[in-house]
Each structure stands twice: as structure tokens, then as C-alpha cells.
Amino acid sequence: MCGCRKINNYHVITAYPILYMYMELSRLLMFDFFYKHIKAKYGSLAKPLFSDTDSLRLEIKTEDTYADMASEVHLFDFSEYPRYRFLNNTEKKI
């Protein structure tokens, strides 16, 4: 995948390398968050189940996940939460 292909004697630069880099950086950020914050807090009670292009599914054994998230609100984006939820925060839109 050089990111360049020839169409009708013209070299066309494609975005494949850029998209690949974006996806790899996204995955790096997700796993960095998991190991630095989640794994550090919960230890063996947290484990990754699977990851997709832009998501990471976790299993965390805790009494109240929302209370735990509320104690570290600076790590999460709650801007899409409904206004009636106590974790709603429209100030931090990522």
C-alpha cells in the first residue's frame, strides 16, 4: 500500500496510509487509556473483551460503574449523555 495508483496515466494519491495511521493512533490511545487508568485502578478486575475500529469493549467488576466514572470525570466525555442523567456534562466535548 504505497498510497499511490495510476489512473489514465495520472498518479493519484490515495488516503490509505493516512487512514491506517489514524486507526493505529486511535487504537494506541484506547489501549493507553486502558492500561494507564482502568487497569491501574481495577487491576485483575478489568479486562479487554474486544476492540473494533473506534471502540474498546471492557469487562470491569465493580459495585457501581457510574459512581467510579463520576469520581474521575476529567477522563470521560459525557457530552452525549441525556440532560436528566447526573453525569451529563456539556462543557467537555471531544
Buried (B, 14 or more C-beta within 10 A) or exposed (E): EEEEEEEEEEEEEEEEEEEEEEEEEBBEEBBEBBEEBBBEBBEEEBEBEEBEEEEBEBEEEEEEEEEBBEEEEEEBEBEEBEEEEEEEBEEEEE
